[in-house]
Amino acid sequence: MKRYSDLEYLRLGKWERFVYKLQSFFVAIPKKLWQLILSIGRFFKKIGLGIAKEFTDIWLTFKDGDWKTKTSYLVMGFGNIARGQVLRGILFLLFEIVFIGYMVLPQGGAYWLSKLGSLGDQGPHKEMVQKYGQWVETSVPGDNSFRILLYGVLTIFFIIAFIYTWRLNVKQNKIAEGILKSGKPLRSGKDDLHSLVDDQFHKTLLALPLTGILIFTVLPIVFMVLVAFTNYDAEHDGLNNLFTWVGMDNFNTMFNWTAGGKSYSAAFGEILTWTLIWAFFATFTNYFLGMLVAMMINKKGINLKKLWRTVLVMTIAIPQFISLLYVSKMFAKNGLINLSLINLGWIQTGQELPFWEDPTWARITVILINIWIGIPYLMLIATGILMNIPADLYESARIDGANPVQQFTKITLPYMLFITGPYLLTSFTGNMNNFNVIYLLTGGGPTNASISTGGAAVGHTDLLITWLFKITMEGGNKYYMASVVGILVFLVVAVISLVVYGLLPSIKNEEDFQ
């Protein structure tokens, strides 16, 4: 691809500029991907150097530290207590006691870790037990694979937390020893408590949210990823029948093309294509039409502006669960739309429009209905932004002879893209996972029998997220395949987000509208 200088670019016509920008975009994608790979490599290199640095510091601290510091390597908090920082020392010591107690309990951390490799040895079974002087056969629960995986992951998280706390304990001893050698006094427990509401108040505020993120976000994600390497489904529920590790078998099944059209890979490819098409149209139709509606309402001379905004906002004021199900019935074969057309004599009975029966009709219909849902959001966002564009820019453009189209393309649109660029990206990724609109309107239908796999009916309007739901709820509750799809969805969204994020005007040219 030929690279133009700024002067050569300005000499190009409008269509040539558009083609040049489009080519530049696609040419930049491999470069961005390569930069992403390099950044990942640098990231892991940085982690490796950081770990090596930590081990070196741990060894030097032990080697050069006094007996109090060395004892703290085994008894956490001992050095702090011996040096008068009793509160810190007690907290470190209590954490170590709790950790050791949890690990050595009969069904504690060590037990769950020992079971994690097999996810259970024996499921529910019968055993002969003595009861009332007689031997009777009794059902014994056995292992629970689900609990083993969950508590095993929790234990690993707890071990990581203990290692981090132990390292913090070593650092605190090193710092305290250095302060005393310099002749300065150490902070007391009262000073530590005071700092939690003063200079360290940000840590106090963030402690609970970070804990919540770890427990309710990070832990479920790790659990979901691990499920992809098991055979967890309705048949192997972990309680009545144990599930086990299967390695990369599920990923091999996903990317196995030998089954032809019935393979998961064929279904994934077709659904991914439609998901990207849907996300593109659902994002940009709402964006430009919402901006257009906002400009029309904000135009001078338009009366009843509040009324028009209120009418549009009513669309999003009603819960989607109600409005979308109602709209779905309206567009059904025997719904209000077809009945009205029949009564008007525009179509005959038996010639109803196949809004949900024909794949092309269904895809176009869900895009159009999504416009009805999405325009009010963009209208509200665009209204606030348009009011902040300096009026003298438009006045200067009019004096220079710019027509309304030129004013839009040279002032309004660049300003909107600069402000709303990150929103566009999040909106695109959000539409890729837009479960409500698709599932409530069509349920993913009409069914695409040519790629339906594993007992889960795949529809022509199914997105990856609705397909994931169907794999989970239908066709034997294949949680392991749903987990694989979830990982692939994350990878697709992550790659698109990282590539596009670096191309946004608000990221590349932060100073343009400042």
C-alpha positions in Angstrom: 0.0 0.0 0.0 1.4 3.4 -1.0 1.9 5.9 1.8 0.9 9.5 1.0 2.4 12.6 2.5 0.1 15.2 4.1 0.3 17.3 0.9 -0.5 14.3 -1.4 -3.3 13.3 0.9 -4.9 16.7 0.7 -4.8 16.5 -3.1 -6.9 13.3 -3.1 -10.6 13.4 -3.8 -13.2 12.5 -1.2 -13.7 9.0 -2.4 -9.9 8.4 -2.7 -9.5 9.7 0.9 -12.1 7.3 2.1 -10.5 4.3 0.3 -7.1 5.3 1.6 -8.4 5.5 5.2 -10.1 2.2 4.8 -7.0 0.5 3.4 -4.9 2.1 6.2 -7.3 0.7 8.8 -7.0 -2.9 7.5 -3.2 -2.6 7.0 -2.9 -1.4 10.6 -4.6 -4.5 12.0 -1.6 -6.9 11.5 0.7 -4.3 12.9 -1.5 -3.8 15.9 -1.8 -7.5 16.5 2.0 -7.8 16.3 2.4 -4.9 18.7 -0.1 -6.7 21.0 2.0 -9.9 20.9 5.1 -7.9 21.6 3.5 -6.1 24.5 2.3 -9.5 25.9 5.9 -10.7 25.6 7.2 -7.6 27.4 4.6 -8.1 30.1 5.7 -11.6 30.9 9.3 -10.6 30.7 8.6 -7.8 33.2 6.8 -10.3 35.4 9.8 -12.7 35.2 12.3 -10.0 36.1 10.0 -8.8 39.0 9.8 -12.3 40.4 13.6 -12.7 40.2 14.0 -9.3 41.9 11.6 -10.4 44.7 13.5 -13.6 45.4 16.8 -11.7 45.5 15.4 -9.3 48.0 14.0 -12.1 50.2 17.4 -13.8 50.3 19.3 -10.6 51.0 16.8 -9.6 53.7 17.3 -12.9 55.4 21.0 -12.8 55.0 21.6 -9.3 56.3 18.7 -9.2 58.8 18.9 -9.6 62.6 17.5 -12.5 64.5 14.1 -10.9 64.8 13.7 -10.6 61.0 14.9 -14.1 60.5 12.5 -15.5 63.0 9.7 -13.7 61.2 10.3 -15.9 58.2 8.7 -18.7 60.2 6.6 -16.8 62.7 4.9 -14.0 60.9 4.7 -10.8 62.9 7.3 -11.8 65.4 9.7 -9.0 64.3 7.0 -6.4 64.6 5.9 -7.5 68.0 9.6 -7.7 69.2 10.2 -4.1 68.0 7.0 -2.7 69.6 4.6 -2.7 66.7 2.3 -5.0 68.4 -0.9 -4.4 66.4 0.9 -5.1 63.1 2.5 -8.2 64.5 -0.7 -9.6 65.9 -2.5 -9.2 62.6 0.3 -11.0 60.7 0.4 -13.8 63.4 -3.4 -14.2 63.3 -3.4 -14.5 59.6 -0.8 -17.2 59.7 -2.7 -19.1 62.5 -5.9 -19.0 60.4 -4.1 -20.1 57.3 -2.4 -23.1 59.0 -5.7 -24.0 60.8 -7.6 -24.0 57.5 -5.0 -26.0 55.7 -4.8 -28.8 58.4 -8.5 -29.2 59.0 -10.0 -32.6 58.2 -11.8 -31.0 55.2 -9.6 -28.0 54.9 -7.3 -26.6 52.3 -4.9 -29.6 52.1 -7.9 -32.0 51.7 -9.3 -30.0 48.8 -5.9 -29.6 47.1 -5.4 -33.4 47.4 -8.7 -34.0 45.6 -8.2 -31.3 43.0 -6.1 -33.5 40.7 -8.8 -36.1 40.3 -11.9 -34.1 41.2 -13.0 -36.9 43.4 -12.3 -40.6 43.8 -15.7 -42.1 44.5 -19.3 -40.9 44.0 -22.4 -41.9 45.8 -22.3 -45.6 46.8 -23.7 -48.2 49.1 -22.0 -49.3 52.3 -22.8 -51.8 55.0 -23.1 -50.1 58.4 -24.1 -51.5 61.8 -27.4 -50.0 63.0 -29.4 -51.2 66.0 -27.3 -54.3 66.2 -27.8 -55.3 62.6 -25.7 -54.7 59.4 -27.8 -52.7 56.9 -27.0 -51.2 53.5 -26.9 -47.4 53.5 -26.3 -44.8 50.8 -23.1 -42.8 51.3 -22.8 -39.4 49.5 -19.1 -39.8 48.4 -17.1 -37.0 46.8 -18.6 -33.9 45.1 -16.6 -32.8 42.1 -18.2 -29.3 42.0 -17.3 -28.6 45.6 -13.8 -30.0 45.1 -13.2 -27.7 42.1 -14.7 -24.6 43.9 -12.9 -25.1 47.2 -9.7 -26.1 45.5 -9.7 -22.8 43.6 -10.6 -21.0 46.8 -7.7 -22.7 48.5 -5.3 -21.6 45.8 -6.5 -18.1 46.1 -6.0 -18.3 49.9 -2.4 -19.6 49.4 -1.7 -16.7 47.0 -3.0 -14.3 49.6 -0.8 -16.0 52.3 2.3 -15.7 50.1 1.6 -12.1 49.5 1.0 -11.4 53.2 4.2 -13.3 54.1 6.1 -11.2 51.6 4.6 -8.1 53.1 5.7 -9.3 56.6 9.3 -9.7 55.3 9.2 -6.2 53.8 7.8 -4.7 57.0 10.7 -6.3 59.0 13.3 -4.9 56.6 11.8 -1.4 56.7 11.5 -1.5 60.5 15.1 -2.7 60.9 16.3 0.1 58.6 14.3 2.8 60.4 15.8 1.7 63.8 19.3 1.7 62.4 18.8 5.3 61.2 17.9 6.3 64.8 14.2 7.1 64.0 11.2 5.8 66.0 8.8 3.3 64.6 5.1 4.0 64.1 2.9 2.7 66.9 -0.3 0.9 66.6 -2.2 4.1 67.3 -0.3 5.8 64.4 -1.3 2.8 62.1 -5.0 3.2 63.0 -4.8 6.9 62.5 -3.2 6.5 59.0 -6.1 4.2 57.9 -8.4 7.3 58.0 -5.8 9.8 56.9 -2.9 9.2 54.4 -3.9 5.5 53.8 -7.6 6.2 53.7 -7.7 5.2 50.0 -6.6 1.7 51.0 -9.3 1.5 53.6 -12.0 2.5 51.1 -10.7 0.1 48.4 -10.3 -2.9 50.6 -13.9 -4.0 50.6 -14.6 -3.4 46.8 -11.3 -5.2 45.9 -12.3 -8.2 48.1 -15.7 -8.2 46.4 -14.1 -8.2 42.9 -11.8 -11.1 43.8 -14.6 -13.2 45.3 -17.5 -12.3 42.9 -15.7 -11.6 39.6 -12.2 -13.1 39.5 -13.0 -16.4 41.2 -16.1 -17.2 39.0 -14.0 -16.4 35.9 -11.2 -18.7 37.0 -13.8 -21.4 37.8 -15.4 -21.0 34.4 -12.1 -21.3 32.6 -11.3 -24.5 34.5 -14.7 -26.0 33.7 -13.6 -25.9 30.0 -11.0 -28.6 30.8 -13.6 -31.0 32.4 -16.6 -33.0 31.2 -19.0 -31.2 33.5 -22.6 -31.6 32.1 -26.0 -32.9 33.1 -24.8 -36.5 33.1 -21.6 -35.7 35.0 -23.0 -33.2 37.5 -20.3 -33.8 40.1 -22.7 -35.1 42.7 -24.5 -38.2 41.4 -21.8 -38.8 38.9 -18.3 -37.3 39.2 -16.8 -35.2 36.4 -13.1 -35.3 35.7 -10.4 -33.4 33.9 -10.3 -34.1 30.1 -7.4 -31.7 29.1 -7.8 -30.1 25.7 -10.5 -32.5 24.5 -13.2 -29.9 24.5 -11.1 -27.4 22.5 -10.3 -30.2 20.1 -14.0 -30.8 19.7 -14.7 -27.1 19.2 -12.1 -26.8 16.4 -12.7 -30.2 14.8 -13.8 -29.7 11.2 -14.1 -33.4 10.3 -17.8 -33.4 11.3 -18.6 -30.9 8.5 -21.6 -28.6 8.9 -22.6 -30.3 12.2 -19.3 -29.5 13.9 -19.0 -26.9 16.7 -16.4 -25.1 14.6 -18.8 -24.6 11.7 -21.5 -23.4 14.1 -19.0 -21.1 15.9 -17.8 -19.6 12.6 -21.3 -18.8 11.3 -22.6 -17.5 14.6 -19.4 -15.3 15.0 -20.0 -13.9 11.6 -23.6 -12.9 12.3 -22.6 -11.6 15.8 -20.0 -9.2 14.2 -22.6 -8.1 11.6 -25.2 -7.6 14.3 -22.8 -5.7 16.5 -21.8 -3.4 13.6 -25.3 -2.5 12.6 -26.7 -2.3 16.1 -23.9 0.0 17.1 -23.6 2.4 14.2 -27.3 2.6 13.2 -28.2 3.7 16.7 -25.2 6.0 16.9 -25.8 8.0 13.7 -29.6 8.0 13.9 -29.5 8.9 17.6 -27.2 11.8 16.7 -29.4 12.9 13.9 -32.5 12.9 16.1 -30.7 14.9 18.8 -29.6 17.4 16.1 -33.2 17.7 14.8 -34.6 18.3 18.3 -31.9 20.8 19.3 -32.3 22.7 16.0 -33.4 26.3 16.6 -37.1 26.9 15.8 -38.2 23.4 16.9 -41.1 23.6 19.3 -42.0 21.2 22.2 -38.4 19.9 22.6 -39.2 18.5 26.0 -42.2 16.6 24.6 -40.2 14.9 21.8 -37.4 13.9 24.3 -40.0 12.5 26.7 -41.7 10.5 24.0 -38.4 8.9 23.0 -37.3 8.3 26.6 -40.5 6.4 27.2 -39.1 3.6 25.0 -36.3 3.0 27.5 -38.4 3.7 30.6 -40.4 0.5 30.1 -38.5 -2.7 31.0 -37.2 -4.6 28.0 -38.5 -7.8 29.4 -42.0 -6.4 28.8 -41.6 -4.3 25.7 -39.5 -6.8 23.7 -41.8 -9.7 24.5 -44.8 -7.6 23.4 -43.0 -6.5 20.2 -42.1 -10.2 19.5 -45.8 -11.1 19.6 -46.7 -8.1 17.4 -44.4 -9.4 14.6 -45.5 -13.0 14.9 -47.2 -14.7 12.0 -50.6 -14.2 13.7 -49.6 -11.0 15.4 -50.9 -7.5 15.2 -48.8 -6.4 12.3 -49.8 -9.2 10.0 -53.5 -9.0 11.1 -53.5 -5.2 10.4 -52.0 -5.7 6.9 -54.7 -8.4 6.2 -57.5 -6.1 7.4 -56.2 -3.3 5.2 -56.2 -5.7 2.2 -52.5 -5.3 1.6 -51.8 -9.0 2.0 -53.9 -12.1 1.9 -54.5 -14.8 4.6 -51.8 -17.4 4.2 -49.4 -14.8 2.8 -48.3 -13.3 6.2 -45.0 -11.6 6.3 -42.4 -14.1 7.7 -40.8 -11.7 10.3 -39.6 -14.6 12.5 -39.8 -17.5 10.1 -37.4 -16.3 7.3 -33.7 -15.9 8.3 -33.2 -12.7 6.4 -36.4 -11.1 7.6 -35.6 -12.1 11.2 -32.2 -10.6 11.1 -33.3 -7.3 9.5 -36.3 -7.1 11.9 -34.2 -7.5 15.0 -31.8 -4.8 13.8 -34.7 -2.4 13.1 -36.3 -3.1 16.5 -32.9 -2.5 18.2 -32.9 0.9 16.5 -36.2 1.7 18.2 -34.6 0.7 21.5 -31.2 2.3 21.1 -31.9 5.7 19.6 -33.2 7.3 22.9 -29.9 6.4 24.7 -27.8 8.0 21.9 -30.2 10.9 21.7 -29.6 11.8 25.3 -25.9 11.4 25.1 -25.6 13.4 21.9 -27.8 16.1 23.2 -25.4 16.9 26.1 -22.4 16.8 23.8 -23.9 18.9 21.0 -24.7 21.6 23.6 -21.0 21.8 24.4 -19.8 22.4 20.9 -18.8 26.1 20.7 -21.3 28.0 18.6 -18.6 30.2 17.1 -17.2 27.2 15.2 -20.5 26.9 13.3 -20.6 30.7 12.8 -17.1 30.7 11.4 -18.0 27.8 9.1 -21.1 29.6 7.8 -19.1 32.8 7.1 -16.6 30.7 5.1 -19.5 29.3 3.1 -19.8 25.8 4.6 -23.1 24.1 4.0 -24.9 22.0 6.7 -23.4 18.8 5.4 -19.9 20.2 5.5 -20.5 21.6 9.0 -21.6 18.1 10.1 -18.6 16.3 8.6 -16.0 18.8 9.6 -17.2 20.0 13.1 -20.1 17.9 14.6 -19.0 14.4 13.6 -15.2 14.8 14.5 -16.2 16.3 17.9 -18.7 13.5 18.6 -16.3 10.8 17.6 -13.6 12.3 19.7 -15.9 12.4 22.8 -17.8 9.2 22.3 -15.1 7.0 20.8 -14.6 4.9 23.9 -18.4 4.7 24.3 -18.6 3.4 20.7 -16.2 0.6 21.5 -18.0 -0.4 24.7 -21.3 -0.2 22.8 -19.9 -2.5 20.1 -18.6 -5.1 22.6 -21.9 -4.8 24.6 -23.9 -5.5 21.4 -21.8 -8.6 20.8 -23.1 -9.8 24.2 -26.6 -8.3 23.8 -28.6 -11.3 25.2 -31.9 -9.5 25.9 -32.8 -8.2 22.4 -32.1 -11.5 20.6 -33.5 -13.9 23.1 -36.7 -12.0 24.0 -37.5 -11.2 20.3 -36.6 -14.5 18.5 -35.1 -16.9 21.0 -32.3 -17.1 18.4 -34.7 -18.5 15.7 -35.5 -19.4 13.1 -33.6 -22.7 13.6 -30.6 -23.4 11.4 -30.7 -27.2 11.2 -27.5 -27.3 9.1 -25.3 -26.2 12.0 -27.3 -27.3 15.1 -24.9 -29.4 17.3 -24.9 -31.3 20.5 -28.7 -31.3 20.9 -28.8 -27.5 21.1 -30.8 -25.9 18.3 -28.8 -23.1 16.7 -30.8 -20.3 15.2 -30.1 -17.8 12.4 -30.3 -14.9 14.8 -28.3 -16.5 17.6 -25.4 -14.6 19.0 -22.4 -16.3 20.6 -23.9 -15.3 24.0 -27.4 -16.9 23.2 -25.7 -19.9 21.8 -23.7 -20.3 25.0 -27.0 -20.1 26.9 -28.6 -22.8 24.8 -25.5 -25.1 25.2 -25.9 -24.7 28.9 -29.7 -25.1 29.2 -30.3 -27.5 26.3 -28.7 -30.6 24.8 -27.5 -32.2 28.0 -26.4 -29.1 29.8 -22.9 -29.1 28.3 -21.4 -26.7 30.8 -17.9 -27.6 29.5 -18.7 -26.5 25.9 -20.4 -23.4 27.2 -17.2 -22.6 29.1 -15.1 -23.1 25.9 -17.5 -20.7 24.0 -17.2 -18.2 26.9 -13.4 -18.2 26.6 -13.6 -17.7 22.9 -16.1 -14.9 23.2 -13.7 -13.2 25.7 -10.7 -13.6 23.3 -12.7 -12.2 20.3 -13.9 -9.2 22.3 -10.5 -8.6 23.9 -8.7 -8.6 20.5 -11.3 -6.3 18.9 -11.2 -3.9 21.9 -7.4 -3.8 22.1 -7.0 -3.2 18.3 -9.7 -0.6 18.0 -8.8 1.2 21.2 -5.5 2.3 19.9 -7.1 3.6 16.7 -9.7 5.9 18.5 -9.2 9.6 17.9 -9.7 10.4 21.6 -6.7 8.1 22.3 -4.4 9.0 19.4 -5.0 12.7 19.5 -5.9 13.6 23.1 -5.1 17.3 22.6 -7.2 18.0 19.6 -10.3 19.4 21.3 -8.7 20.6 24.5 
